[in-house]
Amino acid sequence: MVFALSGRMEVEHILELEKLFGPQTDYSNIILDLKEIRLADRAAVGFLARCEAVGAQLENCPAYIREWMEKEGSQ
């Protein structure tokens, strides 16, 4: 499944995505295309990092989000 995300990504969007993903724990069949994401808050960055950790692919991830994810992971 490919989800193309755009605009702002905030905590309320995370809840919607979690509903769409369902109860699965293996996200290896999920691709999140972040090409059109312009702004993400801390909750969104944490969510994206968790998704990637359980197998989701992040495509076209903006550099600032990738850097933020790496910083949060190292703390």
N, C-alpha and C positions, 0 to 999 in steps of 0.2 A: 504494500500500500504506500502510495506517495502522497504526502501532505505538503502542499505548497503554502507557506505562511508569508504574510505580508504586513507591512505597517508596524504597529507597536505590539510588543508581546509582554503582557503583564499577568499577574496572578490569576485574574478571572479567565484568561485564555487557557491557562494550564488546566483548570478544572474541566473546561470543554474538551480539550485534547484527551485528557484522561478518560472521559466518558466515551469518546470515539475509539480509543485504543481498547477499551474493555478490560476484563480482568486478567488478561494474559500477563505473564512475567517475562516471556521471551520476546523482545522487540526486534529480533533479527529480520523480520519481514516488513519493518517500518522504515521508510525514508522520509526525513524531514528536509524539505528544500527551503533554505533560509535566504535565498537570493534577494527577496523583496523585503526582508526585515530591516527596518530603519532604526528601531529603538527597542531595547530589551531591559527589563529591570532585573534586580538581583535574583528574585524568585524564578524568573524565566531562565536565567543563565544556569541556575542550580538544576532546574527541571531538565534542561537540554543536556547537561552533564550526566544526570542520572539516566536519561534515555540512552545516551551513547554507551554508558557503562553496562547496560543490559542488552546491548546489541543493535540499537537503532543506528542508522547511518545519517549523519548530518551533511547534506550537500550544500555547496555554495555558502558555507558558514562565513559571515563577515569576520574579518581579522580581529576586531575589537571584542567580539563575543568569544572567539577561540582563546584569545589572550586572557580574558577575564575568567574563563573556565579553567585554564591552566593555573592562574593565580589562586583561585578558590580551592583547587585541588591540592595545592602545595601547602595550604595552611592547616 
